[in-house]
Amino acid sequence: MTFPPELKYTKDHEWIRREGNNAVIGITEFAQSELGDIVYVEVDTVGKELQSGSIFGTVEAVKTVSDLLLPAAGTITEVNPKLDSQPELVNQDPYGEGWMVKMTLKNPAAVDGLMDANAYRALISD
């Protein structure tokens, strides 16, 4: 499994890529492999300001539905439009075409306190 070093990770298996005051968020390769074939991604929080750890949507796989938790506080600005017709992109390319949302960060520096790739790898190997 790969865990890009430029990303930050949460214990809940989301990743975040900071881009100035904005960020892109998705789920990790580990998370999508645990969920199995993803059939639907629902995000109805665009335009809402949410706190870190808040549920920003759900991902539905063949056998389960899982909440998506926001890694940092801010406002959801965009949902990946490709996921409506191609939710399998989350399985095929979780760090690229399978991203889930974009947001404006309330405190961009808060992202720095999340796990790096090595810490996340250690978490999932326990």
Contacts in CASP RR format, 6 or more apart in sequence:
PFRMAT RR
TARGET T0000
AUTHOR 0000-0000-0000
METHOD contacts of the structure
MODEL  1
MTFPPELKYTKDHEWIRREGNNAVIGITEFAQSELGDIVYVEVDTVGKEL
QSGSIFGTVEAVKTVSDLLLPAAGTITEVNPKLDSQPELVNQDPYGEGWM
VKMTLKNPAAVDGLMDANAYRALISD
1 29 0 8 1.000
1 30 0 8 1.000
1 33 0 8 1.000
2 29 0 8 1.000
2 95 0 8 1.000
3 9 0 8 1.000
3 28 0 8 1.000
3 29 0 8 1.000
3 117 0 8 1.000
3 120 0 8 1.000
3 121 0 8 1.000
4 15 0 8 1.000
4 95 0 8 1.000
4 117 0 8 1.000
5 116 0 8 1.000
5 117 0 8 1.000
6 17 0 8 1.000
7 15 0 8 1.000
7 16 0 8 1.000
7 17 0 8 1.000
7 95 0 8 1.000
7 117 0 8 1.000
8 15 0 8 1.000
8 16 0 8 1.000
8 17 0 8 1.000
8 18 0 8 1.000
8 71 0 8 1.000
8 111 0 8 1.000
8 112 0 8 1.000
8 113 0 8 1.000
8 114 0 8 1.000
8 115 0 8 1.000
8 116 0 8 1.000
9 15 0 8 1.000
9 16 0 8 1.000
9 28 0 8 1.000
9 114 0 8 1.000
9 115 0 8 1.000
9 116 0 8 1.000
9 117 0 8 1.000
9 119 0 8 1.000
9 120 0 8 1.000
9 123 0 8 1.000
10 16 0 8 1.000
10 69 0 8 1.000
10 71 0 8 1.000
10 114 0 8 1.000
10 115 0 8 1.000
11 115 0 8 1.000
11 123 0 8 1.000
12 53 0 8 1.000
12 69 0 8 1.000
13 27 0 8 1.000
13 28 0 8 1.000
13 30 0 8 1.000
13 31 0 8 1.000
13 34 0 8 1.000
13 124 0 8 1.000
14 25 0 8 1.000
14 26 0 8 1.000
14 27 0 8 1.000
14 28 0 8 1.000
14 31 0 8 1.000
14 68 0 8 1.000
14 69 0 8 1.000
14 70 0 8 1.000
14 71 0 8 1.000
15 25 0 8 1.000
15 26 0 8 1.000
15 27 0 8 1.000
15 28 0 8 1.000
15 71 0 8 1.000
15 94 0 8 1.000
15 95 0 8 1.000
16 23 0 8 1.000
16 24 0 8 1.000
16 25 0 8 1.000
16 26 0 8 1.000
16 71 0 8 1.000
16 72 0 8 1.000
16 111 0 8 1.000
16 114 0 8 1.000
17 23 0 8 1.000
17 24 0 8 1.000
17 25 0 8 1.000
18 105 0 8 1.000
18 108 0 8 1.000
18 111 0 8 1.000
20 105 0 8 1.000
20 108 0 8 1.000
21 104 0 8 1.000
21 105 0 8 1.000
21 108 0 8 1.000
22 77 0 8 1.000
22 102 0 8 1.000
22 103 0 8 1.000
22 104 0 8 1.000
22 105 0 8 1.000
23 71 0 8 1.000
23 72 0 8 1.000
23 102 0 8 1.000
23 103 0 8 1.000
23 105 0 8 1.000
23 108 0 8 1.000
23 111 0 8 1.000
24 99 0 8 1.000
24 101 0 8 1.000
24 102 0 8 1.000
25 56 0 8 1.000
25 70 0 8 1.000
25 71 0 8 1.000
25 99 0 8 1.000
25 100 0 8 1.000
25 101 0 8 1.000
25 102 0 8 1.000
25 103 0 8 1.000
26 68 0 8 1.000
26 90 0 8 1.000
26 94 0 8 1.000
26 95 0 8 1.000
26 98 0 8 1.000
26 99 0 8 1.000
26 100 0 8 1.000
26 101 0 8 1.000
27 35 0 8 1.000
27 59 0 8 1.000
27 68 0 8 1.000
27 90 0 8 1.000
27 94 0 8 1.000
27 100 0 8 1.000
28 94 0 8 1.000
28 120 0 8 1.000
29 94 0 8 1.000
29 95 0 8 1.000
30 124 0 8 1.000
31 66 0 8 1.000
31 94 0 8 1.000
32 38 0 8 1.000
32 90 0 8 1.000
32 91 0 8 1.000
32 94 0 8 1.000
35 59 0 8 1.000
35 61 0 8 1.000
35 64 0 8 1.000
35 66 0 8 1.000
36 61 0 8 1.000
36 62 0 8 1.000
36 63 0 8 1.000
36 91 0 8 1.000
37 61 0 8 1.000
37 62 0 8 1.000
37 88 0 8 1.000
37 91 0 8 1.000
38 59 0 8 1.000
38 60 0 8 1.000
38 61 0 8 1.000
38 87 0 8 1.000
38 88 0 8 1.000
38 90 0 8 1.000
38 91 0 8 1.000
39 60 0 8 1.000
39 61 0 8 1.000
39 62 0 8 1.000
39 87 0 8 1.000
40 59 0 8 1.000
40 60 0 8 1.000
40 87 0 8 1.000
41 57 0 8 1.000
41 58 0 8 1.000
41 59 0 8 1.000
41 60 0 8 1.000
41 80 0 8 1.000
41 83 0 8 1.000
41 87 0 8 1.000
41 90 0 8 1.000
41 100 0 8 1.000
42 57 0 8 1.000
42 58 0 8 1.000
42 59 0 8 1.000
42 60 0 8 1.000
43 56 0 8 1.000
43 57 0 8 1.000
43 68 0 8 1.000
43 76 0 8 1.000
43 79 0 8 1.000
43 100 0 8 1.000
43 101 0 8 1.000
44 57 0 8 1.000
45 56 0 8 1.000
45 57 0 8 1.000
45 76 0 8 1.000
45 101 0 8 1.000
46 76 0 8 1.000
46 77 0 8 1.000
46 78 0 8 1.000
46 79 0 8 1.000
46 101 0 8 1.000
47 75 0 8 1.000
47 76 0 8 1.000
47 77 0 8 1.000
48 75 0 8 1.000
48 76 0 8 1.000
49 73 0 8 1.000
49 74 0 8 1.000
49 75 0 8 1.000
49 106 0 8 1.000
50 56 0 8 1.000
50 70 0 8 1.000
50 73 0 8 1.000
50 74 0 8 1.000
50 75 0 8 1.000
50 76 0 8 1.000
51 70 0 8 1.000
51 73 0 8 1.000
51 74 0 8 1.000
52 70 0 8 1.000
52 71 0 8 1.000
52 72 0 8 1.000
52 73 0 8 1.000
52 110 0 8 1.000
53 69 0 8 1.000
53 70 0 8 1.000
53 71 0 8 1.000
54 69 0 8 1.000
54 70 0 8 1.000
55 67 0 8 1.000
55 68 0 8 1.000
55 69 0 8 1.000
55 70 0 8 1.000
56 68 0 8 1.000
56 69 0 8 1.000
56 70 0 8 1.000
56 76 0 8 1.000
56 101 0 8 1.000
57 67 0 8 1.000
57 68 0 8 1.000
58 65 0 8 1.000
58 66 0 8 1.000
58 67 0 8 1.000
58 68 0 8 1.000
59 65 0 8 1.000
59 66 0 8 1.000
59 68 0 8 1.000
59 87 0 8 1.000
59 90 0 8 1.000
59 100 0 8 1.000
60 66 0 8 1.000
68 100 0 8 1.000
70 103 0 8 1.000
71 111 0 8 1.000
71 114 0 8 1.000
72 103 0 8 1.000
72 105 0 8 1.000
72 106 0 8 1.000
72 107 0 8 1.000
72 110 0 8 1.000
72 111 0 8 1.000
72 114 0 8 1.000
73 105 0 8 1.000
73 106 0 8 1.000
73 107 0 8 1.000
73 110 0 8 1.000
74 103 0 8 1.000
74 104 0 8 1.000
74 105 0 8 1.000
74 106 0 8 1.000
75 103 0 8 1.000
75 104 0 8 1.000
75 106 0 8 1.000
76 101 0 8 1.000
76 102 0 8 1.000
76 103 0 8 1.000
77 101 0 8 1.000
77 102 0 8 1.000
77 103 0 8 1.000
77 104 0 8 1.000
78 101 0 8 1.000
78 102 0 8 1.000
79 100 0 8 1.000
79 101 0 8 1.000
80 89 0 8 1.000
80 98 0 8 1.000
80 99 0 8 1.000
80 100 0 8 1.000
80 101 0 8 1.000
82 89 0 8 1.000
82 97 0 8 1.000
82 98 0 8 1.000
83 89 0 8 1.000
83 90 0 8 1.000
83 98 0 8 1.000
83 100 0 8 1.000
89 97 0 8 1.000
89 98 0 8 1.000
90 98 0 8 1.000
90 100 0 8 1.000
92 98 0 8 1.000
105 111 0 8 1.000
115 123 0 8 1.000
END
